[in-house]
Amino acid sequence: MYTETSREQVEGLLLKAEQAIQQLKKRSIADRAALMDAIAAKIEGLGRELIATAMEESHLPEARLVGEKARTIFQWRSYADHIRNGICFEARIDTAIPDKTPPKPDLRKIKVGLGPVVVFGASNFPFAFSTAGGDTASALAAGCSVIVKAHPGHPKTSTLMAQAIAEAIQEEGWHEGVFSHVYGHSNESGAYLVQHPLVKSVAFTGSYGGGKALFDLADKRKEPIPVFAEMGSINPIFALPDKLAADPRGLASQYFASLTLGVGQFCTNPGVFIAIKGKDLAVFKAALQNEVASCPPATMLHDGIAKAYHTMSKKVLSQPAVRLLGKADQSATEGQGMALLAEAEAKSILANEHLLEEVFGPFGLIVTCENEDEMLMLARQLKGQLSITIASTDADAAKHTELIGLLQDKCGRLLFNGMPTGVEVCLAMQHGGPFPATTDARFTSVGADAIQRFLRPLSFQNWPDALLPDALKDANPLGIYRTVNNVLTKEAVGSKL
């Protein structure tokens, strides 16, 4: 059932995806939002079978998957609501001024879908970042057809989600090519999709190696296309002296809980903790040692991730500059990940930037700085991140403005205390960051602004009102927000603004 989709089948699906674009152009934004609501209802209707299947394939606990299912449904409905208000399409209307010299034409601009989008399912979120995840929802919201490449780690779960989407599409009277689902275990199958001339964009969540390879393939095409790859991050925490002194044991507990949440299999896992040496850091490390000793190993998403975690953690720990700080008393079995804590001095990190590469799993590296200047040097060398956390008091932050200014340039989300593992689905969330965290720091993959990735502007000049898209007609039949002669309004053109 889950054999590789043949090239012939893929060709047929891509042709249907291209055909579906024409229907997506013709049907209204309101129709598209209704389809998204119907998909959300279908996913909501998937019962125990979905949760049980995902538990079997991903080894994730029931409570986590129930919550993730709810998050996935919320994404579809919230993105549907967002396109109904029309803000993301940025409708712009500048009416004609015939008696101007030269005459000013009537110009109306709106953002439209790029075309067929290939989405690569992620392994660590089998609902929210996979077949029916945010990439699929945001691409469809933009008016794009979607071809999902199922993640080989959870093909049954992916199929259940794909069937729910396909049923909603059929019942709502849409072209079947609006959504397609393919299987492929090999790198070649993914490469074929990315290089196909009918594909106009790619969305990917996963490793740096995988995301960068897809980006390079797309860039070398005769017609290069954008690849929006979220490729992970070490999400460092910079602990300032006053905060560390206030409650080192409490901070250690908070950090370790975030580090090991979900066996560390989050792209926002805080893999590195940076602080200035002293007695407070010593208390912090001693508390961490107590935490890790009693933390049992746990099963990871699949054997491939477990093997990669063992390989990468062993590689880091083999470096002369790195010391093992603590590990669980209980040994890990095959497929499990054991929490590990290591420590290194900042000067060693500055001499070997590879020590700051992501280890996907419950691996924490504590970096000791001699002083504030060394912490600044480390901040300057830091590569792009999804998130960076400043553990600080208000007073301490006021004394470290240079550090905070540097870190703003290195991440998509800058936290003041707390831990980065929670990613809220809302407009103000930025889940993206400078390379190598993502391939395009201008966009987010979480929140309704994720729709922007799959849109391009199209301007209409001097078109008859009846032939314009509904979003640009004088009467504003969709009732969306538009900027008319530089004023944001829902009013019809010609109304008193």
Backbone torsions as a table, in degrees:
resi	resn	phi	psi	omega
1	MET	NA	-32.0	-175.2
2	TYR	-110.9	37.5	176.2
3	THR	-76.1	160.5	-178.1
4	GLU	-58.9	132.0	176.3
5	THR	-67.3	128.6	-175.4
6	SER	-69.9	160.5	177.2
7	ARG	-59.5	-39.4	-180.0
8	GLU	-63.6	-42.1	178.6
9	GLN	-65.7	-41.7	178.9
10	VAL	-61.4	-42.3	178.6
11	GLU	-58.6	-44.0	179.7
12	GLY	-64.0	-40.8	179.6
13	LEU	-66.9	-37.7	179.0
14	LEU	-68.1	-37.2	176.2
15	LEU	-64.0	-39.9	176.8
16	LYS	-66.1	-38.2	177.9
17	ALA	-62.6	-38.1	177.1
18	GLU	-67.3	-40.9	178.2
19	GLN	-64.7	-37.1	-177.8
20	ALA	-65.4	-26.5	179.6
21	ILE	-58.7	-37.3	-178.7
22	GLN	-65.2	-37.9	176.5
23	GLN	-69.5	-38.6	178.7
24	LEU	-61.3	-32.6	177.2
25	LYS	-68.7	-38.2	-171.5
26	LYS	-82.0	-34.7	-177.5
27	ARG	-82.2	152.7	-170.7
28	SER	-74.9	162.9	174.2
29	ILE	-59.9	-37.1	178.7
30	ALA	-62.5	-40.2	177.0
31	ASP	-62.6	-42.2	-179.1
32	ARG	-64.6	-41.5	177.9
33	ALA	-63.5	-38.6	178.3
34	ALA	-64.1	-38.5	176.1
35	LEU	-62.1	-42.7	-179.5
36	MET	-64.7	-39.1	175.4
37	ASP	-63.7	-38.5	178.9
38	ALA	-65.6	-39.1	176.5
39	ILE	-63.8	-43.2	177.8
40	ALA	-58.5	-41.5	-180.0
41	ALA	-66.3	-38.4	177.7
42	LYS	-63.8	-43.7	178.4
43	ILE	-64.2	-41.5	179.0
44	GLU	-60.4	-34.2	-178.7
45	GLY	-76.2	-13.0	176.8
46	LEU	-69.7	121.9	-171.8
47	GLY	-95.7	-138.0	-173.7
48	ARG	-58.6	-33.0	-177.9
49	GLU	-57.7	-42.0	-179.5
50	LEU	-62.8	-48.3	-178.2
51	ILE	-65.0	-44.0	-178.8
52	ALA	-63.9	-40.7	179.8
53	THR	-65.3	-44.3	179.2
54	ALA	-65.4	-37.6	176.7
55	MET	-61.6	-43.6	-179.5
56	GLU	-63.4	-42.3	-173.4
57	GLU	-83.2	-32.3	-172.8
58	SER	-106.4	-14.5	-175.7
59	HIS	65.1	17.1	176.6
60	LEU	-83.0	147.8	-178.3
61	PRO	-72.5	158.2	-176.6
62	GLU	-58.7	-46.2	-177.2
63	ALA	-60.0	-40.9	179.0
64	ARG	-62.9	-43.3	-177.0
65	LEU	-71.9	-35.7	176.0
66	VAL	-61.2	-43.7	177.5
67	GLY	-65.4	-38.6	-179.7
68	GLU	-69.3	-34.7	176.0
69	LYS	-62.6	-44.7	178.6
70	ALA	-61.4	-39.6	178.2
71	ARG	-63.0	-40.8	-179.2
72	THR	-63.9	-44.9	177.7
73	ILE	-61.5	-42.5	179.0
74	PHE	-61.4	-39.7	179.4
75	GLN	-59.1	-47.8	-179.1
76	TRP	-61.2	-44.6	-176.7
77	ARG	-72.5	-38.8	-179.0
78	SER	-70.2	-36.5	177.4
79	TYR	-69.0	-34.9	175.6
80	ALA	-62.5	-45.2	177.7
81	ASP	-61.5	-36.8	-177.5
82	HIS	-66.6	-41.0	-180.0
83	ILE	-74.1	-23.1	176.4
84	ARG	-63.1	-37.0	-179.6
85	ASN	-80.9	-12.2	169.2
86	GLY	78.2	-2.2	-174.7
87	ILE	-60.8	-39.0	-175.6
88	CYS	-65.1	-20.9	-179.2
89	PHE	-86.6	-7.8	171.4
90	GLU	48.5	53.6	177.4
91	ALA	-63.7	128.0	-178.9
92	ARG	-125.9	129.2	178.8
93	ILE	-128.8	120.4	172.6
94	ASP	-119.2	107.5	-173.7
95	THR	-73.3	159.7	-175.0
96	ALA	-68.9	149.9	170.2
97	ILE	-126.5	89.8	-172.9
98	PRO	-62.7	-32.5	-174.8
99	ASP	-89.7	7.1	174.1
100	LYS	-76.7	151.3	179.3
101	THR	-113.8	115.1	-10.0
102	PRO	-69.7	163.8	-178.2
103	PRO	-58.4	138.1	176.8
104	LYS	-86.5	126.6	-179.8
105	PRO	-76.6	165.3	171.2
106	ASP	-80.3	121.4	-177.5
107	LEU	-124.5	133.0	-178.9
108	ARG	-138.4	126.6	-174.5
109	LYS	-125.5	143.6	177.0
110	ILE	-149.0	156.4	176.0
111	LYS	-91.1	137.4	-177.9
112	VAL	-127.6	164.1	-178.6
113	GLY	-64.5	146.3	-179.2
114	LEU	-69.8	-33.6	-173.5
115	GLY	133.9	-166.2	-178.5
116	PRO	-57.2	134.0	-178.0
117	VAL	-117.2	131.9	172.6
118	VAL	-94.6	126.8	178.9
119	VAL	-114.2	127.3	175.8
120	PHE	-97.6	120.4	179.5
121	GLY	-66.7	143.5	178.6
122	ALA	-94.8	153.3	-177.0
123	SER	-83.7	-33.2	-170.2
124	ASN	-82.8	-13.3	174.2
125	PHE	-131.1	84.9	-173.6
126	PRO	-64.9	-14.4	175.5
127	PHE	-106.2	-60.3	-166.6
128	ALA	-75.2	-21.1	179.0
129	PHE	-128.8	25.1	-178.3
130	SER	-122.9	-134.0	-170.2
131	THR	-55.6	-46.4	-179.7
132	ALA	-107.1	26.4	-174.8
133	GLY	-82.7	-168.3	-174.1
134	GLY	-63.4	-31.5	178.5
135	ASP	-67.1	-44.1	177.9
136	THR	-64.1	-45.3	-178.5
137	ALA	-63.4	-43.7	-177.0
138	SER	-72.1	-34.6	177.2
139	ALA	-67.1	-43.2	177.6
140	LEU	-65.4	-39.5	177.1
141	ALA	-59.7	-34.1	179.6
142	ALA	-73.2	-12.6	-177.9
143	GLY	96.6	25.8	179.5
144	CYS	-108.3	145.4	167.9
145	SER	-78.1	155.7	-171.8
146	VAL	-129.0	133.7	171.7
147	ILE	-116.6	113.3	-178.7
148	VAL	-96.8	129.8	169.9
149	LYS	-94.7	111.5	-176.1
150	ALA	-61.2	140.6	175.9
151	HIS	-73.6	131.1	-177.4
152	PRO	-65.6	-12.5	179.1
153	GLY	-77.0	-19.8	179.0
154	HIS	-146.7	63.1	-176.7
155	PRO	-65.5	-36.0	-179.5
156	LYS	-67.4	-44.5	178.3
157	THR	-61.5	-43.9	-179.7
158	SER	-61.4	-39.4	-179.0
159	THR	-66.9	-40.9	178.1
160	LEU	-60.5	-43.2	178.5
161	MET	-66.0	-42.5	-179.6
162	ALA	-62.8	-39.3	178.6
163	GLN	-64.2	-39.3	178.5
164	ALA	-62.9	-42.5	178.9
165	ILE	-64.5	-45.5	-178.1
166	ALA	-62.7	-38.7	178.4
167	GLU	-63.0	-42.9	179.1
168	ALA	-64.0	-41.3	179.3
169	ILE	-61.0	-44.2	179.9
170	GLN	-66.0	-46.1	-176.8
171	GLU	-67.3	-28.8	179.9
172	GLU	-88.5	-0.3	174.9
173	GLY	77.6	32.8	178.2
174	TRP	-99.3	161.1	176.9
175	HIS	-62.9	136.4	-177.2
176	GLU	-62.6	-22.3	-179.9
177	GLY	-75.7	-2.3	176.2
178	VAL	-58.7	-33.0	179.9
179	PHE	-141.5	132.0	176.4
180	SER	-131.8	156.1	-174.3
181	HIS	-135.6	122.6	-178.6
182	VAL	-127.4	157.0	177.0
183	TYR	-113.3	146.1	176.7
184	GLY	-171.1	120.0	-179.3
185	HIS	-89.5	-22.5	-173.2
186	SER	-91.2	155.6	174.1
187	ASN	-64.6	-29.3	-177.9
188	GLU	-64.2	-34.8	-178.9
189	SER	-66.7	-40.2	176.4
190	GLY	-67.4	-41.1	179.3
191	ALA	-62.1	-38.7	-179.9
192	TYR	-61.7	-43.4	179.1
193	LEU	-62.7	-45.5	-176.9
194	VAL	-64.5	-34.6	-176.3
195	GLN	-87.8	-5.6	-176.3
196	HIS	-70.1	134.9	-174.9
197	PRO	-65.0	-20.8	179.3
198	LEU	-80.2	-16.4	-179.8
199	VAL	-81.4	132.7	-174.6
200	LYS	-113.5	-7.8	178.4
201	SER	-167.0	160.3	-178.2
202	VAL	-136.5	140.3	173.0
203	ALA	-123.7	134.6	-174.0
204	PHE	-144.5	138.6	170.5
205	THR	-129.8	122.8	-177.7
206	GLY	169.0	-144.9	-174.2
207	SER	-78.2	161.9	175.5
208	TYR	-62.0	-44.6	-177.8
209	GLY	-60.1	-44.4	-179.6
210	GLY	-67.1	-46.8	-178.7
211	GLY	-64.9	-42.4	-179.5
212	LYS	-67.3	-36.4	178.4
213	ALA	-63.7	-42.8	178.1
214	LEU	-65.6	-41.1	178.9
215	PHE	-60.3	-44.5	-179.2
216	ASP	-64.8	-39.7	178.3
217	LEU	-62.8	-44.6	-179.1
218	ALA	-66.2	-34.3	-178.4
219	ASP	-71.7	-25.7	-177.7
220	LYS	-90.4	-3.1	178.0
221	ARG	-62.4	158.3	173.5
222	LYS	-59.4	-38.9	171.9
223	GLU	-114.1	95.2	-179.5
224	PRO	-59.9	145.2	179.3
225	ILE	-129.7	156.4	179.9
226	PRO	-74.2	139.3	172.6
227	VAL	-118.2	118.4	178.9
228	PHE	-100.1	92.1	-175.6
229	ALA	-107.6	124.2	171.6
230	GLU	-100.3	114.4	-164.8
231	MET	-115.7	17.4	175.1
232	GLY	93.4	178.8	-168.9
233	SER	-174.4	155.8	174.0
234	ILE	-93.9	-9.8	174.3
235	ASN	43.7	61.7	-173.0
236	PRO	-66.4	152.4	173.2
237	ILE	-111.9	124.0	175.1
238	PHE	-101.2	109.9	-178.2
239	ALA	-94.9	116.9	179.3
240	LEU	-84.7	155.2	-167.6
241	PRO	-55.9	-45.6	-175.7
242	ASP	-64.0	-40.6	179.8
243	LYS	-65.4	-43.6	-180.0
244	LEU	-64.0	-38.3	-179.4
245	ALA	-69.8	-30.9	-174.7
246	ALA	-65.8	-41.5	-177.2
247	ASP	-160.1	73.4	-176.8
248	PRO	-63.4	-36.1	-179.7
249	ARG	-69.7	-42.0	178.3
250	GLY	-63.7	-40.6	178.8
251	LEU	-65.6	-37.8	178.2
252	ALA	-62.9	-43.0	179.4
253	SER	-63.8	-43.1	180.0
254	GLN	-64.8	-43.7	-179.9
255	TYR	-64.2	-45.5	-176.1
256	PHE	-66.9	-37.3	178.3
257	ALA	-62.4	-40.1	178.6
258	SER	-71.1	-40.1	-178.9
259	LEU	-61.3	-38.5	-173.8
260	THR	-99.9	-1.2	178.9
261	LEU	-57.7	128.9	-179.6
262	GLY	61.1	33.2	-176.6
263	VAL	56.3	33.8	176.2
264	GLY	69.7	16.5	-172.9
265	GLN	-96.8	50.5	175.1
266	PHE	-120.6	142.9	176.3
267	CYS	-68.5	-12.9	177.9
268	THR	-104.8	19.1	176.1
269	ASN	-61.2	124.3	-178.4
270	PRO	-78.0	83.0	-171.4
271	GLY	-74.7	-15.3	-176.4
272	VAL	-134.0	133.7	178.1
273	PHE	-120.7	123.3	-172.7
274	ILE	-118.2	127.5	-179.2
275	ALA	-152.7	166.6	179.0
276	ILE	-90.4	137.8	-174.3
277	LYS	-63.2	154.7	179.8
278	GLY	154.2	-178.7	-176.0
279	LYS	-64.8	-33.4	-179.5
280	ASP	-67.0	-40.7	176.5
281	LEU	-66.1	-35.5	177.3
282	ALA	-62.9	-41.3	176.6
283	VAL	-64.5	-42.7	178.1
284	PHE	-57.5	-46.8	-177.6
285	LYS	-68.5	-37.5	177.6
286	ALA	-63.7	-39.4	177.9
287	ALA	-66.0	-39.0	177.1
288	LEU	-62.8	-39.2	179.4
289	GLN	-61.5	-39.1	176.9
290	ASN	-66.0	-40.0	-179.7
291	GLU	-63.9	-47.6	-173.2
292	VAL	-71.3	-31.2	-178.1
293	ALA	-61.4	-33.8	-176.6
294	SER	-100.2	12.1	-179.4
295	CYS	-96.2	110.7	-176.9
296	PRO	-72.9	150.3	173.2
297	PRO	-61.3	156.5	-179.3
298	ALA	-140.0	154.7	-178.5
299	THR	-69.9	133.4	179.5
300	MET	-90.2	176.4	-171.9
301	LEU	-56.2	-44.7	176.0
302	HIS	-159.0	168.7	-174.0
303	ASP	-60.8	-33.4	-179.7
304	GLY	-62.4	-43.2	178.5
305	ILE	-67.3	-40.4	179.4
306	ALA	-61.8	-43.9	179.7
307	LYS	-65.1	-41.2	178.6
308	ALA	-63.6	-39.0	179.0
309	TYR	-63.8	-45.8	179.4
310	HIS	-62.0	-41.8	-178.6
311	THR	-65.2	-47.7	-176.8
312	MET	-68.8	-42.7	-179.8
313	SER	-65.7	-38.9	177.4
314	LYS	-63.9	-38.5	179.6
315	LYS	-63.1	-44.1	179.9
316	VAL	-66.8	-44.4	-177.6
317	LEU	-68.5	-19.1	179.0
318	SER	-79.6	-10.5	-179.9
319	GLN	-71.6	135.9	-177.1
320	PRO	-57.9	-28.8	-175.9
321	ALA	-81.2	-9.4	-174.0
322	VAL	-106.9	135.2	179.0
323	ARG	-118.9	143.0	175.5
324	LEU	-74.6	123.5	-179.7
325	LEU	-93.4	-36.2	-179.4
326	GLY	-175.5	154.9	176.0
327	LYS	-151.0	169.9	-178.9
328	ALA	-68.7	149.2	176.9
329	ASP	-67.5	-28.8	-176.0
330	GLN	-94.8	136.0	-178.6
331	SER	-77.8	151.8	177.9
332	ALA	-85.4	145.9	173.9
333	THR	-100.2	178.4	-177.8
334	GLU	-59.4	132.3	179.8
335	GLY	88.1	-4.2	-179.2
336	GLN	-100.9	159.8	174.2
337	GLY	-119.2	129.8	178.0
338	MET	-100.6	132.9	176.6
339	ALA	-64.0	133.3	-179.7
340	LEU	-132.8	140.3	175.6
341	LEU	-122.8	131.9	178.8
342	ALA	-126.1	164.8	176.9
343	GLU	-140.1	150.9	178.6
344	ALA	-154.9	157.1	177.4
345	GLU	-87.5	148.5	-177.1
346	ALA	-58.1	-35.9	-178.6
347	LYS	-62.7	-31.5	176.8
348	SER	-71.3	-38.2	177.7
349	ILE	-65.1	-41.3	-179.9
350	LEU	-63.3	-27.7	179.8
351	ALA	-87.9	-14.5	-177.3
352	ASN	-145.9	88.2	-175.0
353	GLU	-65.1	-17.2	179.3
354	HIS	-67.2	-17.0	177.0
355	LEU	-68.7	-14.6	178.4
356	LEU	-101.4	25.3	175.2
357	GLU	-88.6	152.1	-174.8
358	GLU	-66.3	134.4	167.5
359	VAL	-112.6	105.5	-172.1
360	PHE	-76.5	103.9	-177.1
361	GLY	149.8	-171.9	-174.5
362	PRO	-81.8	59.2	-177.7
363	PHE	-116.6	121.7	179.7
364	GLY	-116.9	135.7	177.4
365	LEU	-115.1	120.5	178.2
366	ILE	-96.3	119.6	-176.4
367	VAL	-107.2	124.2	-177.7
368	THR	-101.1	121.2	176.8
369	CYS	-97.8	144.2	177.2
370	GLU	-69.7	-36.0	-175.5
371	ASN	-161.6	-177.1	-178.1
372	GLU	-67.3	-32.8	178.5
373	ASP	-63.0	-38.9	179.9
374	GLU	-69.5	-34.2	175.8
375	MET	-64.6	-38.9	176.7
376	LEU	-64.7	-40.5	177.9
377	MET	-61.8	-40.3	178.6
378	LEU	-65.3	-40.5	178.3
379	ALA	-62.3	-38.9	179.9
380	ARG	-66.0	-35.2	-177.2
381	GLN	-81.0	-18.5	-175.0
382	LEU	-58.7	138.2	176.2
383	LYS	-86.0	174.9	-176.4
384	GLY	-62.1	141.5	-175.8
385	GLN	-131.1	153.9	169.8
386	LEU	-66.9	-43.4	-178.8
387	SER	-145.1	153.4	170.0
388	ILE	-137.0	138.1	-179.6
389	THR	-112.7	133.4	171.3
390	ILE	-102.9	110.5	174.4
391	ALA	-88.2	108.3	-166.4
392	SER	-159.4	155.3	165.0
393	THR	-87.4	165.7	177.3
394	ASP	-58.9	-43.2	-177.1
395	ALA	-65.8	-41.2	-179.8
396	ASP	-66.0	-39.1	178.2
397	ALA	-62.1	-37.8	179.6
398	ALA	-64.7	-25.8	-180.0
399	LYS	-89.1	-7.5	-175.6
400	HIS	-124.5	44.7	-177.7
401	THR	-65.5	-32.5	179.4
402	GLU	-65.9	-44.0	178.0
403	LEU	-60.8	-47.6	-177.8
404	ILE	-63.6	-38.6	176.8
405	GLY	-62.4	-40.7	178.0
406	LEU	-64.5	-42.5	-175.5
407	LEU	-71.1	-25.1	175.4
408	GLN	-60.8	-30.1	-179.2
409	ASP	-80.7	-6.3	-171.7
410	LYS	-109.0	-1.4	-172.8
411	CYS	-147.9	168.2	174.4
412	GLY	-94.8	-23.5	-179.9
413	ARG	-138.5	123.2	-179.2
414	LEU	-111.6	115.1	-176.6
415	LEU	-96.7	142.2	171.0
416	PHE	-106.4	99.6	-174.8
417	ASN	66.0	179.7	-173.9
418	GLY	74.3	-175.6	-179.4
419	MET	-124.6	153.0	-168.6
420	PRO	-86.9	-1.3	-171.2
421	THR	-67.0	-28.1	177.5
422	GLY	-81.4	127.6	-179.6
423	VAL	-123.2	102.7	-177.3
424	GLU	-72.5	139.8	176.6
425	VAL	-90.1	96.7	179.9
426	CYS	-159.0	169.6	-175.5
427	LEU	-64.2	-33.5	-176.2
428	ALA	-81.9	-5.2	178.7
429	MET	-75.7	136.6	172.5
430	GLN	-119.6	105.7	176.3
431	HIS	-110.5	83.7	-177.6
432	GLY	179.1	171.6	-179.6
433	GLY	-174.6	174.0	179.1
434	PRO	-59.1	152.1	177.1
435	PHE	-54.7	138.1	11.7
436	PRO	-96.3	12.3	177.2
437	ALA	-62.4	-41.9	175.4
438	THR	-142.2	169.4	177.9
439	THR	-88.1	-9.0	178.7
440	ASP	-151.9	103.2	-174.2
441	ALA	-70.6	-6.7	-177.1
442	ARG	-78.3	-9.6	-171.4
443	PHE	-126.3	161.1	175.9
444	THR	-116.4	153.8	174.4
445	SER	-106.5	3.0	178.2
446	VAL	-128.6	138.2	-175.9
447	GLY	92.6	161.4	-174.3
448	ALA	-63.5	-20.3	175.4
449	ASP	-65.2	-13.2	175.5
450	ALA	-60.5	-24.2	178.9
451	ILE	-60.5	-32.1	-176.0
452	GLN	-59.0	-25.4	-178.4
453	ARG	-59.7	-30.3	-170.0
454	PHE	-110.0	23.3	179.9
455	LEU	-117.9	152.9	171.7
456	ARG	-138.6	151.2	-179.3
457	PRO	-79.5	143.1	176.2
458	LEU	-136.9	125.9	-177.1
459	SER	-107.6	138.1	177.2
460	PHE	-111.8	126.9	-178.3
461	GLN	-114.5	123.5	174.6
462	ASN	58.1	36.7	-180.0
463	TRP	-86.4	144.4	174.0
464	PRO	-60.4	141.6	-175.6
465	ASP	-56.1	-41.0	-175.9
466	ALA	-65.5	-22.4	-177.1
467	LEU	-97.3	-4.1	179.5
468	LEU	-76.7	155.9	169.2
469	PRO	-58.3	148.9	-177.9
470	ASP	-53.2	-35.5	-176.9
471	ALA	-64.9	-18.4	-176.6
472	LEU	-112.7	0.2	-179.9
473	LYS	-69.6	151.4	-177.8
474	ASP	-51.6	-44.9	-172.3
475	ALA	-75.4	-11.9	-177.5
476	ASN	53.5	61.2	-176.5
477	PRO	-62.4	-22.2	179.0
478	LEU	-83.0	-14.3	-178.9
479	GLY	64.7	34.7	-177.7
480	ILE	-95.6	165.8	174.3
481	TYR	-74.7	135.0	177.8
482	ARG	-141.2	153.4	174.0
483	THR	-98.6	107.2	-176.8
484	VAL	-108.9	114.9	-177.6
485	ASN	49.0	47.3	173.8
486	ASN	75.1	13.1	178.3
487	VAL	-120.2	124.9	177.1
488	LEU	-76.1	123.0	-172.8
489	THR	-158.7	162.3	169.3
490	LYS	-105.0	-0.2	-176.6
491	GLU	-71.2	156.4	176.2
492	ALA	-70.4	154.7	175.3
493	VAL	-64.3	133.4	-178.0
494	GLY	98.5	-16.3	174.8
495	SER	-70.7	160.9	179.1
496	LYS	-75.9	112.9	-175.3
497	LEU	-93.5	NA	NA
